[in-house]
Amino acid sequence: MDKRGKYHWVHPENIEEALYELFLDDFFDKEKILPKDITEIIQIVDMDGAYIPKENIMLDIDINPNDSPYYKDQEISCKDVEKIQKRNEQKSENLNYLSSCSSIKVKQKSVPYSVYYFSCNLDHFLHRSANLDYRMKRNLADTFSRNYIGDVEGFVKIISDDPGAVKEKSYEESWEFIKQDTNSLQRHTNINLLLNKLLESAEN
């Protein structure tokens, strides 16, 4: 089994091409949209504890393989420490690159780009649990969608007012924050910065 993960071939030197190949190629081809038609490409990622120290990745030989990795506030428990260490190393290197980008190449054109995060993951922030199984993820996602569909103000408020939202920081500072210590395991997001930017753009 390859310990490097599904996208082990993606690294900073080819990540712009990988983003296009994995996520954008079909969209541009099917929708017949040109790079000049794009205002900005916005990517949202789960942090998954990518920046925690290696010593905070702990072996748990008794953990169910389906529950590995298991995310806690200060550590990751797992069946294969080396695999998670390699995953974190690759993910943090890629996010270092992406979080410093203000544009990426799309069909030889530069398109404005930004990336925002949920930590440890989306479920952790929205539902206060980082280790939900697939069925519970679906149920909670359906409930959340029903509660906030058509309620833009309510959605913005629940994200922006949450104590876990990174406040009073610039976009760059929010990334510096999440890379520190075990912050990428704890419950945080900078999506509020994106929502504020979108609201300001809509008002202008």
Disulfide bonds with the S-S distance in Angstrom:
none
